[in-house]
C-alpha cells in the first residue's frame, strides 16, 4: 500500500468514525429530548430518519472519490467510471429524497416511500454495475 | 472548497472536466480537444489536481487523467457551465448563441 493510499484510507476511516459519532450523539440527544417531553415521539423519529437520509446522501456524494482508485483497472470506454458516477448520483439523490420525505410527508407514506426510494437506488446501482462489470470481464474487454 | 471554486471558475478547466466525464484520458488525448498550448494545459492540470478534481497516473511517458469529483462537485461543474462562470460578457453571448444553435 502506498503512502497516498494510506492517507486516503485514513481519511475514509476518520469520516466514517465522525459520522458514527454524529449519529450516536444525535440519537442520545433525541432520546433525551423525548424523555424531557421537548419533542414528541413522531418528531424524534422524523429527526433521526432525516439524519439517516443525510448520512446516505453524504456517503453517495463521496462515492466517486472513494472508489477513484478502481479507475486504474483496465476497461474500455470508462465503464467503471460511469458505474461509480451513476452509483454516487443515485445514492445522493436517494438520500436527499429520503430526508425530504421524512421531513415533509405523512409518517405512514414516508415509511413506505423512503424505503422504496432507497431500494430503487440500490437496484439502479446493482443493475447498472452488473451490466458494466459483465462488459469489463477480461474476455469481453479483449473482444471490444 | 475555495480551491474547487477556483478550479471551476475557468472555462478551459471545465472543458477538461467535461471530457474526463466520458472516460479517463491521456494528456495527449485531452490536448487534441482543447485549443491551447501544452505548458498552459499542464498548469490547468496542476490546479485541477490541487483541487482534487482529477486523479492521474504516470505510466512511462504517458500520464492518464481521470475525473475525481464528488457528486456535489459535479453538480457545481454543471451549474458553472450553465451559468457560464468565467466567460467574458462577449464570449458568454457567443457561448449562449452556440448552445442555442446546437439545440
gemmi code that builds the backbone of each chain (N, CA, C; Angstrom):
import gemmi

chains = {
    "A": [
        ("UNK", (0.851, -1.199, 0.000), (0.000, 0.000, 0.000), (0.883, 1.244, 0.000)),
        ("UNK", (0.609, 2.187, -0.901), (1.434, 3.388, -0.967), (1.000, 4.385, 0.109)),
        ("UNK", (1.859, 5.419, 0.312), (1.529, 6.441, 1.302), (0.244, 7.164, 0.959)),
        ("UNK", (0.039, 7.408, -0.363), (-1.161, 8.119, -0.794), (-2.413, 7.299, -0.482)),
        ("UNK", (-2.326, 5.967, -0.729), (-3.474, 5.102, -0.440), (-3.763, 5.054, 1.058)),
        ("UNK", (-2.653, 5.056, 1.860), (-2.818, 5.006, 3.312), (-3.512, 6.257, 3.819)),
        ("UNK", (-3.087, 7.426, 3.317), (-3.715, 8.668, 3.791), (-5.172, 8.729, 3.326)),
        ("UNK", (-5.441, 8.195, 2.134), (-6.822, 8.147, 1.628), (-7.664, 7.245, 2.530)),
        ("UNK", (-7.096, 6.073, 2.891), (-7.823, 5.141, 3.760), (-8.056, 5.770, 5.131)),
        ("UNK", (-7.043, 6.484, 5.635), (-7.177, 7.127, 6.947), (-8.284, 8.177, 6.916)),
        ("UNK", (-8.358, 8.932, 5.807), (-9.412, 9.957, 5.679), (-10.794, 9.311, 5.659)),
        ("UNK", (-10.910, 8.183, 4.930), (-12.205, 7.499, 4.843), (-12.629, 6.968, 6.216)),
        ("UNK", (-11.653, 6.385, 6.960), (-11.968, 5.851, 8.292), (-12.370, 6.992, 9.225)),
        ("UNK", (-11.634, 8.116, 9.159), (-11.952, 9.267, 10.007), (-13.357, 9.786, 9.699)),
        ("UNK", (-13.710, 9.826, 8.410), (-15.052, 10.287, 8.013), (-16.119, 9.339, 8.578)),
        ("UNK", (-15.869, 8.021, 8.438), (-16.820, 7.020, 8.943), (-17.008, 7.124, 10.450)),
        ("UNK", (-15.883, 7.305, 11.165), (-15.968, 7.426, 12.628), (-16.700, 8.708, 13.017)),
        ("UNK", (-16.444, 9.782, 12.282), (-17.121, 11.053, 12.544), (-18.626, 10.924, 12.362)),
        ("UNK", (-19.029, 10.253, 11.287), (-20.461, 10.056, 11.017), (-21.078, 9.192, 12.117)),
        ("UNK", (-20.368, 8.124, 12.509), (-20.880, 7.236, 13.564), (-21.071, 8.013, 14.862)),
        ("UNK", (-20.092, 8.858, 15.196), (-20.181, 9.664, 16.422), (-21.372, 10.617, 16.346)),
        ("UNK", (-21.559, 11.229, 15.163), (-22.678, 12.166, 14.974), (-24.017, 11.464, 15.182)),
        ("UNK", (-24.153, 10.255, 14.607), (-25.412, 9.520, 14.722), (-25.673, 9.138, 16.187)),
        ("UNK", (-24.628, 8.689, 16.887), (-24.793, 8.293, 18.292), (-25.188, 9.491, 19.159)),
        ("UNK", (-24.505, 10.615, 18.944), (-24.802, 11.822, 19.738), (-26.224, 12.300, 19.434)),
        ("UNK", (-26.591, 12.286, 18.141), (-27.939, 12.729, 17.754), (-28.991, 11.819, 18.375)),
        ("UNK", (-28.750, 10.495, 18.352), (-29.713, 9.550, 18.920), (-29.873, 9.797, 20.421)),
        ("UNK", (-28.754, 10.009, 21.115), (-28.809, 10.259, 22.556), (-29.545, 11.576, 22.845)),
        ("UNK", (-29.243, 12.605, 22.054), (-29.885, 13.912, 22.261), (-31.389, 13.824, 22.014)),
        ("UNK", (-31.773, 13.085, 20.970), (-33.203, 12.955, 20.659), (-33.923, 12.144, 21.737)),
        ("UNK", (-33.242, 11.119, 22.241), (-33.816, 10.302, 23.328), (-34.049, 11.173, 24.556)),
        ("UNK", (-33.073, 12.034, 24.842), (-33.193, 12.932, 25.992), (-34.361, 13.902, 25.760)),
        ("UNK", (-34.416, 14.481, 24.552), (-35.471, 15.449, 24.220), (-36.852, 14.806, 24.320)),
        ("UNK", (-36.927, 13.538, 23.934), (-38.196, 12.811, 24.005), (-38.598, 12.565, 25.464)),
        ("UNK", (-37.596, 12.147, 26.278), (-37.858, 11.865, 27.691), (-38.254, 13.142, 28.430)),
        ("UNK", (-37.641, 14.257, 28.043), (-37.937, 15.537, 28.700), (-39.172, 16.210, 28.092)),
        ("UNK", (-39.823, 15.507, 27.185), (-41.038, 15.977, 26.506), (-40.834, 17.297, 25.755)),
        ("UNK", (-39.593, 17.495, 25.275), (-39.317, 18.654, 24.409), (-39.810, 18.317, 23.004)),
        ("UNK", (-39.638, 17.059, 22.628), (-40.064, 16.566, 21.316), (-41.066, 15.437, 21.514)),
        ("UNK", (-42.069, 15.382, 20.617), (-42.991, 14.251, 20.653), (-42.312, 13.030, 20.029)),
        ("UNK", (-42.892, 11.868, 20.184), (-42.316, 10.640, 19.632), (-42.109, 10.717, 18.124)),
        ("UNK", (-43.093, 11.316, 17.433), (-43.001, 11.435, 15.979), (-41.871, 12.376, 15.566)),
        ("UNK", (-41.722, 13.454, 16.312), (-40.670, 14.444, 15.999), (-39.289, 13.830, 16.091)),
        ("UNK", (-39.071, 13.056, 17.148), (-37.763, 12.410, 17.337), (-37.499, 11.400, 16.222)),
        ("UNK", (-38.549, 10.663, 15.873), (-38.407, 9.654, 14.804), (-38.094, 10.331, 13.478)),
        ("UNK", (-38.828, 11.389, 13.183), (-38.581, 12.123, 11.934), (-37.153, 12.669, 11.904)),
        ("UNK", (-36.733, 13.276, 12.999), (-35.393, 13.884, 13.045), (-34.310, 12.834, 12.807)),
        ("UNK", (-34.492, 11.662, 13.429), (-33.483, 10.593, 13.266), (-33.448, 10.104, 11.817)),
        ("UNK", (-34.636, 9.950, 11.229), (-34.691, 9.465, 9.839), (-34.132, 10.499, 8.863)),
        ("UNK", (-34.348, 11.795, 9.152), (-33.773, 12.846, 8.300), (-32.252, 12.752, 8.354)),
        ("UNK", (-31.730, 12.529, 9.553), (-30.268, 12.392, 9.707), (-29.753, 11.184, 8.920)),
        ("UNK", (-30.504, 10.070, 8.991), (-30.106, 8.866, 8.241), (-30.049, 9.174, 6.740)),
        ("UNK", (-31.058, 9.899, 6.256), (-31.094, 10.278, 4.842), (-29.911, 11.154, 4.458)),
        ("UNK", (-29.582, 12.094, 5.324), (-28.464, 12.999, 5.023), (-27.122, 12.248, 5.060)),
        ("UNK", (-27.016, 11.272, 5.954), (-25.791, 10.453, 6.007), (-25.656, 9.645, 4.708)),
        ("UNK", (-26.787, 9.091, 4.256), (-26.766, 8.342, 2.990), (-26.346, 9.256, 1.836)),
        ("UNK", (-26.883, 10.479, 1.824), (-26.526, 11.442, 0.773), (-25.037, 11.800, 0.846)),
        ("UNK", (-24.525, 11.953, 2.062), (-23.105, 12.299, 2.223), (-22.216, 11.164, 1.703)),
        ("UNK", (-22.616, 9.917, 2.007), (-21.826, 8.778, 1.509), (-21.913, 8.673, -0.016)),
        ("UNK", (-23.110, 8.926, -0.552), (-23.278, 8.904, -2.009), (-22.421, 9.968, -2.669)),
        ("UNK", (-22.382, 11.144, -2.041), (-21.582, 12.256, -2.579), (-20.105, 11.883, -2.651)),
        ("UNK", (-19.621, 11.170, -1.646), (-18.190, 10.804, -1.589), (-17.856, 9.573, -2.424)),
        ("UNK", (-18.872, 8.852, -2.847), (-18.644, 7.576, -3.536), (-17.690, 7.688, -4.735)),
        ("UNK", (-17.879, 8.673, -5.625), (-16.959, 8.731, -6.780), (-15.502, 8.951, -6.370)),
        ("UNK", (-15.271, 9.706, -5.309), (-13.892, 9.937, -4.859), (-13.327, 8.705, -4.152)),
        ("UNK", (-14.184, 8.055, -3.347), (-13.728, 6.913, -2.552), (-13.286, 5.746, -3.427)),
        ("UNK", (-13.950, 5.577, -4.577), (-13.629, 4.440, -5.432), (-12.822, 4.839, -6.664)),
        ("UNK", (-12.221, 6.023, -6.623), (-11.476, 6.514, -7.795), (-10.320, 5.581, -8.161)),
        ("UNK", (-9.751, 4.886, -7.158), (-8.610, 4.003, -7.455), (-9.020, 2.864, -8.386)),
        ("UNK", (-10.333, 2.528, -8.374), (-10.821, 1.457, -9.261), (-10.689, 1.856, -10.730)),
        ("UNK", (-10.559, 3.158, -10.992), (-10.478, 3.624, -12.382), (-9.176, 3.196, -13.050)),
        ("UNK", (-8.207, 2.778, -12.236), (-6.941, 2.338, -12.822), (-7.063, 0.945, -13.431)),
        ("UNK", (-8.184, 0.250, -13.110), (-8.398, -1.072, -13.719), (-8.683, -0.903, -15.192)),
        ("UNK", (-8.062, -1.724, -16.030), (-8.316, -1.545, -17.457), (-9.735, -1.964, -17.847)),
        ("UNK", (-10.455, -1.099, -18.442), (-11.759, -1.416, -19.012), (-12.078, -0.341, -20.032)),
        ("UNK", (-12.505, -0.781, -21.212), (-12.690, 0.193, -22.290), (-13.900, 1.085, -22.068)),
        ("UNK", (-13.770, 2.304, -22.570), (-14.900, 3.216, -22.592), (-15.255, 3.844, -21.253)),
        ("UNK", (-14.381, 3.693, -20.263), (-14.658, 4.338, -18.975), (-15.887, 3.785, -18.279)),
        ("UNK", (-16.163, 2.460, -18.468), (-17.365, 1.872, -17.879), (-17.360, 1.959, -16.353)),
        ("UNK", (-16.184, 1.662, -15.760), (-16.117, 1.668, -14.294), (-16.416, 3.070, -13.773)),
        ("UNK", (-15.853, 4.061, -14.472), (-16.094, 5.450, -14.065), (-17.592, 5.767, -14.101)),
        ("UNK", (-18.279, 5.297, -15.141), (-19.711, 5.614, -15.239), (-20.504, 4.881, -14.157)),
        ("UNK", (-20.070, 3.655, -13.792), (-20.773, 2.928, -12.716), (-20.646, 3.699, -11.408)),
        ("UNK", (-19.418, 4.168, -11.130), (-19.183, 4.888, -9.878), (-19.984, 6.192, -9.856)),
        ("UNK", (-20.037, 6.873, -10.996), (-20.775, 8.140, -11.043), (-22.278, 7.912, -10.916)),
        ("UNK", (-22.784, 6.905, -11.626), (-24.222, 6.600, -11.529), (-24.574, 6.196, -10.097)),
        ("UNK", (-23.716, 5.371, -9.497), (-23.936, 4.951, -8.107), (-23.948, 6.136, -7.159)),
        ("UNK", (-22.981, 7.020, -7.331), (-22.886, 8.198, -6.464), (-24.112, 9.088, -6.585)),
        ("UNK", (-24.503, 9.361, -7.827), (-25.679, 10.214, -8.048), (-26.945, 9.560, -7.508)),
        ("UNK", (-27.130, 8.249, -7.766), (-28.379, 7.609, -7.335), (-28.464, 7.574, -5.807)),
        ("UNK", (-27.329, 7.298, -5.139), (-27.345, 7.252, -3.672), (-27.541, 8.638, -3.066)),
        ("UNK", (-26.900, 9.655, -3.663), (-27.055, 11.015, -3.140), (-28.504, 11.484, -3.280)),
        ("UNK", (-29.074, 11.272, -4.466), (-30.455, 11.714, -4.685), (-31.420, 10.920, -3.802)),
        ("UNK", (-31.136, 9.607, -3.649), (-31.994, 8.791, -2.790), (-31.915, 9.288, -1.340)),
        ("UNK", (-30.715, 9.630, -0.894), (-30.541, 10.131, 0.475), (-31.281, 11.442, 0.689)),
        ("UNK", (-31.160, 12.350, -0.275), (-31.855, 13.637, -0.154), (-33.373, 13.449, -0.201)),
        ("UNK", (-33.812, 12.531, -1.095), (-35.238, 12.242, -1.188), (-35.756, 11.619, 0.105)),
        ("UNK", (-34.958, 10.707, 0.676), (-35.306, 10.049, 1.932), (-35.499, 11.099, 3.029)),
        ("UNK", (-34.520, 12.017, 3.117), (-34.593, 13.065, 4.147), (-35.804, 13.971, 3.902)),
        ("UNK", (-36.049, 14.319, 2.638), (-37.179, 15.207, 2.318), (-38.509, 14.534, 2.657)),
        ("UNK", (-38.614, 13.229, 2.354), (-39.864, 12.510, 2.646), (-40.143, 12.504, 4.146)),
        ("UNK", (-39.078, 12.213, 4.929), (-39.278, 12.152, 6.380), (-39.513, 13.537, 6.976)),
        ("UNK", (-39.068, 14.569, 6.275), (-39.292, 15.929, 6.770), (-40.701, 16.413, 6.447)),
        ("UNK", (-41.224, 16.020, 5.296), (-42.446, 16.663, 4.800), (-43.665, 15.754, 4.680)),
        ("UNK", (-43.449, 14.464, 4.379), (-44.592, 13.591, 4.075), (-45.237, 13.060, 5.361)),
        ("UNK", (-46.510, 12.634, 5.266), (-47.127, 11.962, 6.415), (-46.326, 10.697, 6.770)),
        ("UNK", (-46.302, 10.358, 8.056), (-45.430, 9.264, 8.523), (-45.667, 7.940, 7.787)),
        ("UNK", (-46.929, 7.570, 7.636), (-47.239, 6.272, 7.014), (-46.701, 6.225, 5.580)),
        ("UNK", (-46.829, 7.351, 4.870), (-46.340, 7.406, 3.481), (-44.810, 7.433, 3.447)),
        ("UNK", (-44.223, 8.235, 4.328), (-42.749, 8.362, 4.368), (-42.103, 7.011, 4.647)),
        ("UNK", (-42.748, 6.246, 5.540), (-42.228, 4.935, 5.937), (-42.031, 4.031, 4.707)),
        ("UNK", (-43.039, 3.984, 3.853), (-43.005, 3.090, 2.684), (-42.196, 3.720, 1.546)),
        ("UNK", (-42.487, 4.996, 1.256), (-41.874, 5.648, 0.089), (-40.362, 5.800, 0.249)),
        ("UNK", (-39.899, 6.073, 1.468), (-38.454, 6.255, 1.667), (-37.710, 4.943, 1.410)),
        ("UNK", (-38.320, 3.833, 1.867), (-37.693, 2.525, 1.627), (-37.690, 2.195, 0.129)),
        ("UNK", (-38.810, 2.522, -0.526), (-38.912, 2.260, -1.972), (-37.858, 3.072, -2.730)),
        ("UNK", (-37.644, 4.300, -2.267), (-36.674, 5.183, -2.927), (-35.249, 4.625, -2.813)),
        ("UNK", (-34.884, 4.225, -1.600), (-33.535, 3.678, -1.388), (-33.383, 2.342, -2.118)),
        ("UNK", (-34.459, 1.546, -2.091), (-34.442, 0.268, -2.813), (-34.228, 0.481, -4.312)),
        ("UNK", (-34.894, 1.502, -4.856), (-34.745, 1.794, -6.289), (-33.309, 2.214, -6.596)),
        ("UNK", (-32.733, 3.038, -5.717), (-31.348, 3.494, -5.933), (-30.390, 2.301, -5.911)),
        ("UNK", (-30.625, 1.369, -4.972), (-29.776, 0.169, -4.893), (-29.945, -0.670, -6.165)),
        ("UNK", (-31.199, -0.774, -6.630), (-31.465, -1.568, -7.838), (-30.752, -0.955, -9.039)),
        ("UNK", (-30.781, 0.373, -9.137), (-30.099, 1.060, -10.242), (-28.601, 0.769, -10.170)),
        ("UNK", (-28.042, 0.892, -8.962), (-26.599, 0.681, -8.785), (-26.206, -0.757, -9.119)),
        ("UNK", (-26.957, -1.715, -8.565), (-26.611, -3.127, -8.779), (-26.830, -3.517, -10.248)),
        ("UNK", (-27.969, -3.062, -10.803), (-28.277, -3.399, -12.194), (-27.251, -2.823, -13.162)),
        ("UNK", (-26.993, -1.542, -13.017), (-26.051, -0.881, -13.925), (-24.627, -1.415, -13.706)),
        ("UNK", (-24.291, -1.612, -12.408), (-22.955, -2.136, -12.085), (-22.746, -3.531, -12.642)),
        ("UNK", (-23.764, -4.384, -12.502), (-23.671, -5.754, -13.017), (-23.478, -5.767, -14.524)),
        ("UNK", (-24.249, -4.924, -15.196), (-24.146, -4.837, -16.664), (-22.751, -4.369, -17.072)),
        ("UNK", (-22.257, -3.342, -16.393), (-20.942, -2.788, -16.760), (-19.822, -3.763, -16.428)),
        ("UNK", (-19.939, -4.465, -15.289), (-18.882, -5.423, -14.920), (-18.846, -6.576, -15.905)),
        ("UNK", (-20.024, -6.977, -16.396), (-20.064, -8.057, -17.396), (-19.290, -7.619, -18.648)),
        ("UNK", (-19.431, -6.344, -18.988), (-18.699, -5.819, -20.156), (-17.202, -5.740, -19.873)),
        ("UNK", (-16.864, -5.495, -18.599), (-15.457, -5.282, -18.234), (-14.690, -6.563, -17.953)),
        ("UNK", (-15.321, -7.756, -18.081), (-14.577, -9.009, -17.883), (-13.425, -9.040, -18.884)),
        ("UNK", (-12.275, -9.625, -18.509), (-11.127, -9.610, -19.402), (-11.446, -10.096, -20.812)),
        ("UNK", (-12.242, -11.196, -20.905), (-12.538, -11.746, -22.217), (-13.367, -10.752, -23.040)),
        ("UNK", (-14.373, -10.141, -22.340), (-15.219, -9.177, -23.042), (-14.414, -7.943, -23.439)),
        ("UNK", (-13.474, -7.577, -22.561), (-12.663, -6.389, -22.825), (-11.800, -6.582, -24.086)),
        ("UNK", (-11.290, -7.815, -24.232), (-10.450, -8.085, -25.394), (-11.266, -8.094, -26.691)),
        ("UNK", (-12.542, -8.556, -26.540), (-13.346, -8.674, -27.750), (-13.846, -7.330, -28.256)),
        ("UNK", (-13.806, -6.303, -27.388), (-14.304, -4.995, -27.813), (-13.374, -4.324, -28.801)),
    ],
    "B": [
        ("UNK", (-12.458, 23.931, -0.169), (-13.547, 24.185, -1.118), (-13.224, 25.365, -2.026)),
        ("UNK", (-12.438, 26.348, -1.518), (-12.116, 27.508, -2.355), (-11.267, 27.080, -3.542)),
        ("UNK", (-10.450, 26.026, -3.360), (-9.652, 25.501, -4.477), (-10.564, 24.946, -5.568)),
        ("UNK", (-11.649, 24.321, -5.144), (-12.605, 23.759, -6.106), (-13.267, 24.889, -6.892)),
        ("UNK", (-13.689, 25.938, -6.187), (-14.329, 27.075, -6.876), (-13.347, 27.727, -7.851)),
        ("UNK", (-12.088, 27.854, -7.408), (-11.066, 28.455, -8.281), (-10.897, 27.591, -9.543)),
        ("UNK", (-10.844, 26.273, -9.328), (-10.644, 25.360, -10.461), (-11.829, 25.415, -11.431)),
        ("UNK", (-13.039, 25.534, -10.880), (-14.239, 25.519, -11.728), (-14.526, 26.868, -12.378)),
        ("UNK", (-13.798, 27.899, -11.955), (-14.065, 29.247, -12.482), (-13.551, 29.433, -13.905)),
        ("UNK", (-12.678, 28.529, -14.365), (-12.071, 28.705, -15.680), (-12.745, 27.793, -16.720)),
        ("UNK", (-13.186, 28.356, -17.845), (-13.883, 27.547, -18.860), (-13.030, 26.408, -19.431)),
        ("UNK", (-11.699, 26.636, -19.574), (-10.840, 25.572, -20.126), (-10.791, 24.383, -19.178)),
        ("UNK", (-10.652, 24.674, -17.890), (-10.605, 23.583, -16.909), (-11.942, 22.843, -16.873)),
        ("UNK", (-13.033, 23.596, -17.034), (-14.346, 22.934, -17.055), (-14.467, 22.042, -18.290)),
        ("UNK", (-13.900, 22.497, -19.409), (-13.923, 21.688, -20.645), (-13.155, 20.378, -20.411)),
        ("UNK", (-12.003, 20.488, -19.737), (-11.207, 19.286, -19.434), (-12.025, 18.326, -18.575)),
        ("UNK", (-12.704, 18.862, -17.576), (-13.506, 18.002, -16.694), (-14.665, 17.354, -17.461)),
        ("UNK", (-15.259, 18.121, -18.374), (-16.361, 17.544, -19.178), (-15.832, 16.393, -20.030)),
        ("UNK", (-14.619, 16.556, -20.575), (-14.025, 15.474, -21.379), (-13.768, 14.242, -20.512)),
        ("UNK", (-13.283, 14.483, -19.295), (-12.953, 13.361, -18.416), (-14.204, 12.666, -17.873)),
        ("UNK", (-15.358, 13.321, -17.992), (-16.602, 12.679, -17.563), (-16.907, 11.472, -18.446)),
        ("UNK", (-16.460, 11.542, -19.706), (-16.732, 10.445, -20.637), (-15.906, 9.215, -20.290)),
        ("UNK", (-14.598, 9.430, -20.045), (-13.690, 8.314, -19.728), (-12.333, 8.888, -19.329)),
        ("UNK", (-11.498, 8.085, -18.635), (-10.134, 8.555, -18.352), (-9.388, 8.783, -19.668)),
        ("UNK", (-8.579, 9.829, -19.720), (-7.868, 10.165, -20.961), (-6.419, 10.504, -20.665)),
        ("UNK", (-5.567, 10.325, -21.676), (-4.178, 10.747, -21.540), (-4.101, 12.255, -21.800)),
        ("UNK", (-2.978, 12.851, -21.374), (-2.796, 14.294, -21.566), (-2.866, 14.641, -23.060)),
        ("UNK", (-2.311, 13.763, -23.889), (-2.318, 13.998, -25.337), (-3.725, 14.011, -25.913)),
        ("UNK", (-4.547, 13.060, -25.459), (-5.935, 12.998, -25.956), (-6.706, 14.259, -25.570)),
        ("UNK", (-6.465, 14.726, -24.349), (-7.167, 15.943, -23.900), (-6.689, 17.144, -24.721)),
        ("UNK", (-5.371, 17.196, -24.969), (-4.803, 18.327, -25.729), (-5.413, 18.433, -27.126)),
        ("UNK", (-5.795, 17.274, -27.701), (-6.423, 17.294, -29.039), (-7.766, 18.029, -29.041)),
        ("UNK", (-8.445, 17.987, -27.881), (-9.778, 18.605, -27.797), (-9.742, 20.047, -27.313)),
        ("UNK", (-8.615, 20.465, -26.750), (-8.543, 21.804, -26.161), (-7.508, 22.610, -26.931)),
        ("UNK", (-7.914, 23.774, -27.417), (-7.052, 24.542, -28.307), (-6.152, 25.510, -27.521)),
        ("UNK", (-5.242, 24.948, -26.719), (-4.281, 25.805, -26.011), (-2.918, 25.108, -25.956)),
        ("UNK", (-1.879, 25.898, -25.639), (-0.515, 25.367, -25.607), (-0.364, 24.341, -24.481)),
        ("UNK", (0.535, 23.353, -24.718), (0.692, 22.276, -23.729), (1.159, 22.761, -22.349)),
        ("UNK", (2.109, 23.739, -22.291), (2.515, 24.209, -20.955), (1.336, 24.824, -20.184)),
        ("UNK", (0.465, 25.543, -20.906), (-0.710, 26.147, -20.256), (-1.637, 25.043, -19.761)),
        ("UNK", (-1.774, 24.001, -20.586), (-2.636, 22.879, -20.207), (-2.091, 22.191, -18.946)),
        ("UNK", (-0.756, 22.066, -18.885), (-0.139, 21.461, -17.691), (-0.460, 22.268, -16.447)),
        ("UNK", (-0.459, 23.605, -16.595), (-0.780, 24.464, -15.446), (-2.233, 24.238, -15.016)),
        ("UNK", (-3.121, 24.053, -16.000), (-4.534, 23.775, -15.671), (-4.653, 22.435, -14.939)),
        ("UNK", (-3.910, 21.427, -15.408), (-3.932, 20.108, -14.750), (-3.477, 20.229, -13.299)),
        ("UNK", (-2.442, 21.051, -13.086), (-1.906, 21.216, -11.727), (-2.979, 21.793, -10.802)),
        ("UNK", (-3.732, 22.769, -11.306), (-4.787, 23.386, -10.489), (-5.911, 22.376, -10.213)),
        ("UNK", (-6.258, 21.591, -11.242), (-7.319, 20.590, -11.072), (-6.903, 19.499, -10.075)),
        ("UNK", (-5.617, 19.116, -10.160), (-5.107, 18.094, -9.228), (-5.089, 18.634, -7.800)),
        ("UNK", (-4.650, 19.894, -7.672), (-4.568, 20.519, -6.350), (-5.962, 20.587, -5.708)),
        ("UNK", (-6.974, 20.831, -6.539), (-8.350, 20.910, -6.029), (-8.941, 19.524, -5.786)),
        ("UNK", (-8.218, 18.482, -6.205), (-8.701, 17.110, -6.019), (-9.805, 16.733, -6.984)),
        ("UNK", (-9.908, 17.452, -8.104), (-10.970, 17.161, -9.070), (-10.552, 16.125, -10.108)),
        ("UNK", (-9.257, 15.951, -10.289), (-8.776, 14.898, -11.193), (-7.700, 14.069, -10.478)),
        ("UNK", (-7.598, 12.817, -10.901), (-6.525, 11.957, -10.437), (-5.628, 11.667, -11.629)),
        ("UNK", (-4.401, 11.286, -11.395), (-3.511, 10.997, -12.518), (-2.595, 9.827, -12.183)),
        ("UNK", (-2.193, 9.155, -13.248), (-1.293, 8.003, -13.094), (-0.276, 8.069, -14.225)),
        ("UNK", (1.010, 8.025, -13.867), (2.048, 8.099, -14.898), (2.508, 6.683, -15.241)),
        ("UNK", (2.493, 6.381, -16.524), (2.963, 5.076, -16.972), (3.924, 5.312, -18.137)),
        ("UNK", (5.211, 5.197, -17.860), (6.216, 5.542, -18.872), (6.183, 7.034, -19.148)),
        ("UNK", (5.968, 7.374, -20.432), (5.901, 8.801, -20.784), (4.465, 9.316, -20.781)),
        ("UNK", (3.523, 8.400, -20.603), (2.110, 8.784, -20.699), (1.517, 9.057, -19.324)),
        ("UNK", (0.800, 10.166, -19.225), (0.065, 10.466, -17.991), (-1.421, 10.337, -18.301)),
        ("UNK", (-2.095, 9.463, -17.534), (-3.542, 9.301, -17.716), (-4.272, 10.042, -16.602)),
        ("UNK", (-5.272, 10.813, -16.993), (-6.074, 11.564, -16.027), (-7.475, 10.978, -15.960)),
        ("UNK", (-8.067, 11.022, -14.768), (-9.464, 10.621, -14.627), (-10.181, 11.599, -13.709)),
        ("UNK", (-11.499, 11.655, -13.867), (-12.323, 12.550, -13.057), (-12.384, 12.025, -11.632)),
        ("UNK", (-12.120, 12.908, -10.668), (-12.132, 12.502, -9.260), (-13.056, 13.432, -8.469)),
        ("UNK", (-14.176, 13.804, -9.088), (-15.076, 14.783, -8.461), (-16.194, 14.078, -7.703)),
        ("UNK", (-16.573, 14.654, -6.561), (-17.723, 14.129, -5.819), (-18.994, 14.556, -6.559)),
        ("UNK", (-20.128, 14.042, -6.095), (-21.406, 14.381, -6.742), (-21.660, 15.885, -6.648)),
        ("UNK", (-21.384, 16.456, -5.484), (-21.593, 17.898, -5.295), (-20.691, 18.705, -6.229)),
        ("UNK", (-19.446, 18.286, -6.360), (-18.519, 18.991, -7.251), (-18.970, 18.891, -8.707)),
        ("UNK", (-19.511, 17.717, -9.059), (-20.020, 17.545, -10.420), (-21.235, 18.439, -10.662)),
        ("UNK", (-22.073, 18.566, -9.632), (-23.244, 19.450, -9.750), (-22.778, 20.906, -9.890)),
        ("UNK", (-21.742, 21.276, -9.136), (-21.190, 22.640, -9.246), (-20.628, 22.876, -10.641)),
        ("UNK", (-19.983, 21.850, -11.201), (-19.430, 21.952, -12.565), (-20.559, 22.211, -13.567)),
        ("UNK", (-21.643, 21.451, -13.437), (-22.779, 21.629, -14.348), (-23.376, 23.023, -14.190)),
        ("UNK", (-23.465, 23.493, -12.944), (-24.027, 24.825, -12.691), (-23.134, 25.908, -13.295)),
        ("UNK", (-21.815, 25.788, -13.057), (-20.878, 26.791, -13.582), (-20.919, 26.820, -15.108)),
        ("UNK", (-21.086, 25.646, -15.709), (-21.166, 25.565, -17.172), (-22.444, 26.216, -17.688)),
        ("UNK", (-23.532, 25.964, -16.988), (-24.828, 26.515, -17.413), (-24.833, 28.036, -17.318)),
        ("UNK", (-24.306, 28.530, -16.205), (-24.314, 29.986, -15.981), (-23.234, 30.676, -16.820)),
        ("UNK", (-22.164, 29.913, -17.153), (-21.071, 30.490, -17.929), (-20.098, 31.263, -17.068)),
        ("UNK", (-19.815, 30.749, -15.865), (-18.880, 31.405, -14.951), (-17.507, 31.523, -15.615)),
        ("UNK", (-16.887, 32.689, -15.507), (-15.524, 32.868, -16.004), (-15.452, 33.303, -17.456)),
        ("UNK", (-16.590, 33.266, -18.158), (-16.581, 33.724, -19.548), (-16.729, 35.247, -19.559)),
        ("UNK", (-15.995, 35.917, -20.464), (-16.163, 37.363, -20.600), (-17.533, 37.620, -21.232)),
        ("UNK", (-18.146, 38.801, -20.962), (-19.504, 39.046, -21.449), (-19.697, 38.716, -22.931)),
        ("UNK", (-18.758, 39.108, -23.787), (-18.880, 38.825, -25.218), (-18.875, 37.337, -25.499)),
        ("UNK", (-17.938, 36.633, -24.827), (-17.824, 35.186, -25.028), (-19.043, 34.469, -24.468)),
        ("UNK", (-19.620, 35.062, -23.402), (-20.815, 34.468, -22.812), (-21.951, 34.466, -23.848)),
        ("UNK", (-22.050, 35.606, -24.587), (-23.105, 35.709, -25.605), (-22.845, 34.694, -26.722)),
        ("UNK", (-21.553, 34.572, -27.109), (-21.192, 33.620, -28.173), (-21.527, 32.196, -27.728)),
        ("UNK", (-21.167, 31.866, -26.470), (-21.438, 30.519, -25.953), (-22.929, 30.258, -25.928)),
        ("UNK", (-23.715, 31.268, -25.513), (-25.175, 31.110, -25.451), (-25.744, 30.917, -26.859)),
        ("UNK", (-25.188, 31.680, -27.830), (-25.662, 31.556, -29.217), (-25.337, 30.178, -29.769)),
        ("UNK", (-24.105, 29.689, -29.437), (-23.701, 28.356, -29.904), (-24.628, 27.291, -29.332)),
        ("UNK", (-24.941, 27.437, -28.036), (-25.809, 26.473, -27.361), (-27.179, 26.456, -28.024)),
        ("UNK", (-27.672, 27.681, -28.334), (-28.992, 27.801, -28.941), (-28.996, 27.169, -30.343)),
        ("UNK", (-27.889, 27.420, -31.082), (-27.783, 26.864, -32.437), (-27.735, 25.340, -32.385)),
        ("UNK", (-27.022, 24.821, -31.387), (-26.889, 23.363, -31.269), (-28.225, 22.709, -30.948)),
        ("UNK", (-29.038, 23.418, -30.133), (-30.329, 22.818, -29.746), (-31.364, 23.080, -30.857)),
    ],
}
model = gemmi.Model(1)
for chain_id, residues in chains.items():
    chain = gemmi.Chain(chain_id)
    for i, (resn, *xyz) in enumerate(residues, 1):
        res = gemmi.Residue()
        res.name, res.seqid = resn, gemmi.SeqId(i, " ")
        for name, pos in zip(("N", "CA", "C"), xyz):
            atom = gemmi.Atom()
            atom.name, atom.element = name, gemmi.Element(name[0])
            atom.pos, atom.b_iso = gemmi.Position(*pos), 0.0
            res.add_atom(atom)
        chain.add_residue(res)
    model.add_chain(chain)
structure = gemmi.Structure()
structure.add_model(model)
structure.setup_entities()
